[in-house]
Amino acid sequence: MPERILEERERGFEAKFAHDEEVRFRTLARRDKLFAVWAAERMHLDDAARLALGHDVLKIEGWPAHDDALLRYVSGKLEWHGVGLPREEIARALTSCEAKAHEQVMAAPLD
């Protein structure tokens, strides 16, 4: 009997871990999309350029330093488009996008 309880607990922990990782993955992907939209609005990009920026942002790798790579990329794009924002403001926008993304992910059921 105790062995069965331990197995059930282990399966429960594994399921929770898998769920938490899925939420984390979806949250970060959505955060990056929202961040691309935020940046595109500041650069006044047209629809095609917004879409391209979104695709480029989602291709950024660099784990475990993904956030830093993302901030460098978007900062460079903003600068190139003549939008001079302090890095701290850009980082705050990323944090804000993550909070919004987490709310959206938690409000939508996982498939």
Secondary structure as UniProt FT lines:
FT   HELIX           2..43
FT   HELIX           47..59
FT   TURN            63..64
FT   HELIX           66..80
FT   TURN            81..82
FT   HELIX           87..107
//
